[in-house]
Amino acid sequence: MRAASALVAAFLAAGALAAPPAAAQRSLAVYCSHDADACELAAKTYSRETGVDVAITRKPTGEAYAQVRAERDNPRADVWYGGTIDPLLQAATEGLLEVYRSPRLADLAPWAREATERSGFRVAAIYRIVIGFGMNPALLSKQRVEAPRCWSDLTAAALSNDVELSNPVTSGTGYTILATLVTLYGEDGAFDYLRRLAPNVVRYTQSGTAQGPSVARGEVAVGVSFVHEFVTQQLAGFAVDIAIPCEGTGAALGGMAIVAGAPHPREARLFYDWALGRDAQELANHTRNLIVPANSSATVRPEAARFANVPTLDVDPMRFSQPELRKRLLARWQREIGDAAAKR
């Protein structure tokens, strides 16, 4: 009996060794800071094309950074995909992201290759987006308020409680707006402006994707976010106007990285290569996430191309991702702006 049991055990062990890898071994965990529909489409497409089971967790960039940092001794994610590049660059300086030189880097536009190289190949630039104003013309007309065209216009008393921004502590969009204002006015000037703007801000949202729907539904007259958030509302049939601030505006790059110590490093690299390819970069054209793709051969939808060459301020992502500066700016924003807003 014992001999028979031993024979069965040996047979089963041999069968396990000969069997193909289990489906669970072909899996990938992704923290995604794209718009939700872009995250979902990327996961479904990659899974369909490769057979890999992709688990997507949607988080704003600030929250994704905090999660990756908290899990540094026991990483749960393989890839951090999408979202403004500054938090990814900060994570790179802290050793939270892997170095990876993808064979697809040669396919990227010069601005994307340069940003990827400057990160020490820890973060890839995968798209470009521009800050602007989205406006509900019906609300502005009803309130007899002239549409704002400049940063200075947003502080007009007529817009009291009618402007929506995002929280830079949790939102990469919010941090890009803060970095833009610091670039434009200097640090003290930027915070003076934000204090004057505060009476007009109805809320600072956790994510920078909220402003498009808020403006489109008439919840607020003006939202400040990346312009593609408002373009997508136009495409959905909503009456939304868009303006690029007259004093100058900021642009941001979207980033992607492999988490250091990723549980599935091979699958992470394969996804990374796929995400830089033309077909993957064009997926945004089928979502609300209308961005300028990094792959130089990818097609840009006309609605996104309108803002592809908008002149922008030199908001240096390498500077604003420095941990000391980022920590100081966010602490100051929370102390001088966020805490005061919470008390209102």
C-alpha positions as CSV (number, residue, x, y, z in Angstrom):
1,M,0.0,0.0,0.0
2,R,2.8,2.4,0.9
3,A,4.6,1.5,-2.3
4,A,1.5,2.3,-4.3
5,S,1.0,5.6,-2.5
6,A,4.6,6.5,-3.1
7,L,4.2,5.6,-6.8
8,V,1.1,7.8,-7.1
9,A,2.8,10.7,-5.3
10,A,5.8,10.4,-7.7
11,F,3.4,10.4,-10.7
12,L,1.6,13.5,-9.5
13,A,4.9,15.3,-8.9
14,A,6.2,14.4,-12.3
15,G,2.9,15.6,-13.9
16,A,3.1,18.9,-12.0
17,L,6.6,19.5,-13.4
18,A,5.5,18.6,-16.9
19,A,2.4,20.7,-16.8
20,P,2.3,24.2,-18.5
21,P,2.5,27.2,-16.2
22,A,-0.6,27.8,-14.2
23,A,-2.9,30.7,-15.3
24,A,-2.1,32.4,-12.0
25,Q,1.6,32.7,-13.1
26,R,0.5,34.7,-16.1
27,S,-0.8,37.6,-14.1
28,L,-0.1,41.3,-13.7
29,A,-1.0,43.8,-11.0
30,V,-1.2,47.5,-12.2
31,Y,-1.8,50.7,-10.3
32,C,-3.3,52.9,-13.0
33,S,-3.6,56.7,-12.7
34,H,-5.1,57.3,-16.2
35,D,-8.8,58.1,-16.5
36,A,-10.8,55.1,-15.4
37,D,-12.0,54.2,-18.9
38,A,-8.4,54.3,-20.3
39,C,-7.3,52.0,-17.4
40,E,-10.1,49.5,-18.1
41,L,-9.6,49.5,-21.9
42,A,-5.8,48.9,-21.5
43,A,-6.3,46.0,-19.1
44,K,-9.0,44.3,-21.3
45,T,-7.0,44.8,-24.5
46,Y,-3.7,43.5,-23.1
47,S,-5.4,40.5,-21.4
48,R,-7.2,39.6,-24.7
49,E,-4.0,39.9,-26.7
50,T,-1.7,38.0,-24.4
51,G,-3.8,35.8,-22.1
52,V,-2.4,37.6,-19.1
53,D,-4.8,38.2,-16.2
54,V,-4.5,41.9,-15.5
55,A,-5.7,43.3,-12.1
56,I,-6.1,47.1,-12.4
57,T,-6.5,49.3,-9.4
58,R,-7.4,52.9,-10.3
59,K,-5.7,55.5,-8.0
60,P,-4.9,59.2,-8.4
61,T,-1.2,59.8,-8.7
62,G,-0.7,61.1,-5.2
63,E,-2.5,58.0,-3.7
64,A,-0.6,55.6,-6.0
65,Y,2.7,57.1,-4.9
66,A,1.7,56.7,-1.3
67,Q,0.7,53.1,-1.9
68,V,3.9,52.2,-3.7
69,R,5.9,53.8,-0.9
70,A,4.0,52.1,1.8
71,E,4.5,48.7,0.1
72,R,8.2,49.1,-0.6
73,D,9.2,46.1,1.6
74,N,6.4,44.0,0.1
75,P,5.4,45.3,-3.3
76,R,1.9,44.4,-4.5
77,A,1.9,46.1,-7.9
78,D,4.1,45.3,-10.9
79,V,3.5,48.4,-13.0
80,W,2.4,52.0,-12.2
81,Y,0.7,53.1,-15.4
82,G,-0.4,56.7,-16.3
83,G,-0.8,59.8,-14.3
84,T,1.4,62.9,-14.2
85,I,5.1,62.1,-14.2
86,D,6.2,64.2,-11.1
87,P,5.1,61.6,-8.4
88,L,6.7,58.8,-10.5
89,L,10.0,60.8,-10.7
90,Q,9.9,61.3,-6.9
91,A,9.3,57.6,-6.4
92,A,12.3,56.9,-8.7
93,T,14.6,59.1,-6.6
94,E,13.6,57.0,-3.6
95,G,14.5,53.7,-5.2
96,L,10.9,52.6,-5.6
97,L,11.0,52.0,-9.3
98,E,13.2,49.7,-11.5
99,V,15.6,50.7,-14.2
100,Y,14.3,49.4,-17.6
101,R,15.5,50.2,-21.1
102,S,12.7,49.1,-23.3
103,P,13.5,48.2,-26.9
104,R,10.5,50.4,-27.8
105,L,12.2,53.6,-26.6
106,A,13.5,54.3,-30.2
107,D,9.8,54.6,-31.3
108,L,9.1,57.5,-29.0
109,A,9.0,61.2,-29.9
110,P,12.1,63.2,-28.9
111,W,10.4,64.9,-25.9
112,A,9.4,61.5,-24.6
113,R,12.8,59.9,-25.1
114,E,14.5,62.8,-23.4
115,A,12.3,62.7,-20.3
116,T,12.7,58.9,-20.1
117,E,16.5,59.2,-20.3
118,R,16.6,62.0,-17.7
119,S,14.8,59.7,-15.2
120,G,17.7,57.2,-15.6
121,F,15.3,54.9,-17.4
122,R,13.2,54.4,-14.3
123,V,10.2,56.3,-15.7
124,A,8.9,56.3,-19.3
125,A,7.0,59.4,-20.6
126,I,4.0,58.0,-22.4
127,Y,1.8,61.1,-23.2
128,R,1.6,64.9,-22.9
129,I,-1.3,67.0,-21.6
130,V,-2.0,70.7,-21.1
131,I,-3.7,72.6,-18.3
132,G,-6.7,74.8,-19.2
133,F,-10.1,76.1,-18.1
134,G,-13.3,74.4,-18.8
135,M,-16.5,76.6,-18.6
136,N,-20.2,76.1,-18.6
137,P,-21.5,78.9,-20.9
138,A,-25.1,78.6,-19.8
139,L,-24.1,79.1,-16.1
140,L,-21.8,82.0,-16.9
141,S,-24.5,83.7,-19.0
142,K,-27.2,83.2,-16.3
143,Q,-24.9,84.8,-13.7
144,R,-23.8,87.5,-16.2
145,V,-20.2,86.6,-15.7
146,E,-17.7,87.0,-18.5
147,A,-15.8,83.8,-19.4
148,P,-12.4,83.8,-17.7
149,R,-9.5,83.8,-20.1
150,C,-6.6,84.4,-17.7
151,W,-5.5,83.2,-14.3
152,S,-6.3,86.6,-12.9
153,D,-9.9,86.4,-14.1
154,L,-10.5,83.4,-11.8
155,T,-10.2,85.7,-8.7
156,A,-13.2,87.9,-9.8
157,A,-15.8,88.2,-7.0
158,A,-18.5,87.2,-9.5
159,L,-17.1,83.7,-9.5
160,S,-17.5,83.2,-5.7
161,N,-17.9,79.4,-5.0
162,D,-18.1,78.7,-8.7
163,V,-14.6,77.4,-9.5
164,E,-13.4,73.8,-9.0
165,L,-9.8,72.6,-8.7
166,S,-8.1,69.4,-7.4
167,N,-6.1,68.8,-4.3
168,P,-2.4,68.7,-5.1
169,V,-1.7,66.4,-2.1
170,T,-3.7,63.6,-3.7
171,S,-3.9,64.6,-7.4
172,G,-1.2,64.9,-10.0
173,T,-3.3,67.4,-11.8
174,G,-3.6,69.5,-8.7
175,Y,0.2,69.4,-8.3
176,T,0.8,70.4,-11.9
177,I,-1.5,73.4,-11.4
178,L,0.5,74.3,-8.3
179,A,3.8,73.9,-10.1
180,T,2.5,76.0,-13.0
181,L,1.6,78.8,-10.7
182,V,4.9,78.6,-8.9
183,T,6.7,78.8,-12.3
184,L,4.5,81.7,-13.3
185,Y,4.6,83.8,-10.1
186,G,7.3,82.4,-7.9
187,E,6.5,80.5,-4.8
188,D,5.3,83.3,-2.6
189,G,3.4,84.9,-5.5
190,A,1.7,81.6,-6.3
191,F,0.5,81.2,-2.7
192,D,-0.7,84.8,-2.6
193,Y,-2.7,84.1,-5.7
194,L,-4.1,80.9,-4.3
195,R,-5.2,82.7,-1.1
196,R,-7.0,85.3,-3.3
197,L,-8.6,82.6,-5.4
198,A,-9.7,80.5,-2.4
199,P,-13.1,82.3,-1.8
200,N,-14.1,81.3,-5.4
201,V,-13.1,77.6,-5.0
202,V,-16.2,75.5,-4.1
203,R,-14.0,72.4,-3.6
204,Y,-10.6,70.8,-4.1
205,T,-11.4,67.3,-5.4
206,Q,-9.3,64.2,-4.6
207,S,-8.8,63.4,-8.3
208,G,-8.1,65.7,-11.2
209,T,-10.6,63.9,-13.4
210,A,-13.7,65.4,-11.7
211,Q,-13.7,68.9,-13.2
212,G,-14.9,67.8,-16.7
213,P,-18.2,66.2,-15.4
214,S,-18.7,69.0,-12.8
215,V,-18.6,71.7,-15.5
216,A,-20.6,69.7,-18.0
217,R,-23.4,69.0,-15.6
218,G,-23.6,72.6,-14.5
219,E,-22.4,72.0,-10.9
220,V,-19.7,74.7,-11.3
221,A,-19.2,77.4,-13.9
222,V,-15.4,76.9,-14.2
223,G,-13.1,73.9,-13.7
224,V,-9.3,73.9,-13.9
225,S,-7.8,70.7,-15.2
226,F,-6.1,69.2,-18.2
227,V,-8.0,70.3,-21.3
228,H,-8.7,66.7,-22.5
229,E,-11.1,66.4,-19.5
230,F,-13.2,69.1,-21.1
231,V,-12.8,67.9,-24.7
232,T,-14.3,64.6,-23.8
233,Q,-17.3,66.4,-22.4
234,Q,-17.7,68.2,-25.7
235,L,-17.5,64.9,-27.5
236,A,-20.3,63.6,-25.3
237,G,-22.5,66.4,-26.4
238,F,-22.2,68.8,-23.5
239,A,-21.8,72.6,-24.1
240,V,-18.4,73.2,-22.6
241,D,-16.0,76.0,-23.6
242,I,-12.2,75.7,-23.2
243,A,-9.6,78.4,-22.7
244,I,-5.8,78.4,-22.3
245,P,-4.8,80.9,-19.6
246,C,-3.5,84.1,-21.3
247,E,-0.5,84.5,-18.9
248,G,0.8,81.1,-19.8
249,T,0.0,77.5,-18.8
250,G,1.7,74.3,-17.8
251,A,1.9,71.0,-19.5
252,A,2.6,67.6,-17.9
253,L,3.9,64.3,-19.1
254,G,2.2,61.1,-18.3
255,G,4.5,58.4,-16.9
256,M,4.9,54.7,-16.5
257,A,7.2,52.6,-14.4
258,I,8.0,49.1,-13.2
259,V,7.8,48.8,-9.4
260,A,11.0,47.8,-7.7
261,G,10.7,44.2,-6.5
262,A,7.6,43.6,-8.6
263,P,6.0,40.2,-8.0
264,H,5.8,39.5,-11.7
265,P,8.9,41.3,-13.2
266,R,8.8,39.5,-16.6
267,E,5.2,40.3,-17.1
268,A,5.8,43.8,-16.0
269,R,8.5,44.3,-18.7
270,L,6.3,42.8,-21.4
271,F,3.4,45.1,-20.5
272,Y,5.8,48.1,-20.4
273,D,7.0,47.3,-24.0
274,W,3.4,46.8,-25.2
275,A,2.2,50.1,-23.6
276,L,4.9,52.0,-25.6
277,G,3.8,50.5,-28.9
278,R,1.7,52.3,-31.5
279,D,-1.4,50.2,-31.1
280,A,-1.5,50.6,-27.3
281,Q,-0.8,54.3,-27.6
282,E,-3.7,54.7,-29.9
283,L,-6.1,53.2,-27.4
284,A,-6.6,56.6,-25.9
285,N,-8.4,57.6,-29.2
286,H,-11.2,55.2,-28.2
287,T,-11.7,56.6,-24.7
288,R,-12.3,59.9,-23.0
289,N,-8.6,60.2,-22.4
290,L,-7.6,62.3,-25.4
291,I,-3.9,62.9,-25.0
292,V,-0.9,63.5,-27.2
293,P,0.8,60.0,-27.4
294,A,4.5,59.5,-26.9
295,N,4.9,57.0,-29.8
296,S,5.9,59.1,-32.8
297,S,4.0,57.0,-35.2
298,A,0.7,56.9,-33.2
299,T,-2.3,58.8,-34.7
300,V,-3.5,61.8,-32.7
301,R,-7.2,62.5,-32.8
302,P,-8.0,66.0,-34.2
303,E,-9.7,67.0,-30.9
304,A,-6.5,66.3,-29.1
305,A,-4.3,67.7,-31.8
306,R,-5.8,71.2,-31.3
307,F,-3.8,71.5,-28.1
308,A,-0.7,69.5,-29.1
309,N,1.3,72.6,-29.9
310,V,-0.1,75.1,-27.4
311,P,2.8,77.3,-26.0
312,T,3.5,76.4,-22.4
313,L,5.6,77.5,-19.5
314,D,8.8,75.6,-18.7
315,V,7.4,73.6,-15.8
316,D,10.4,71.4,-15.2
317,P,9.2,67.9,-14.0
318,M,12.7,67.0,-12.7
319,R,12.7,70.1,-10.5
320,F,9.1,69.7,-9.2
321,S,9.7,66.0,-8.5
322,Q,12.6,66.7,-6.1
323,P,11.4,65.3,-2.7
324,E,12.4,68.4,-0.7
325,L,10.6,70.9,-2.9
326,R,7.6,68.7,-3.4
327,K,7.2,68.0,0.3
328,R,7.6,71.7,1.1
329,L,5.1,72.9,-1.5
330,L,2.5,70.3,-0.5
331,A,2.9,71.0,3.2
332,R,2.6,74.7,2.6
333,W,-0.5,74.2,0.4
334,Q,-2.1,72.1,3.1
335,R,-1.3,74.6,5.8
336,E,-2.3,77.8,4.0
337,I,-5.0,76.6,1.6
338,G,-6.3,73.1,2.4
339,D,-6.8,73.5,6.1
340,A,-8.5,76.9,5.6
341,A,-10.8,75.3,3.0
342,A,-11.7,72.5,5.4
343,K,-12.8,75.1,8.0
344,R,-15.2,76.9,5.7
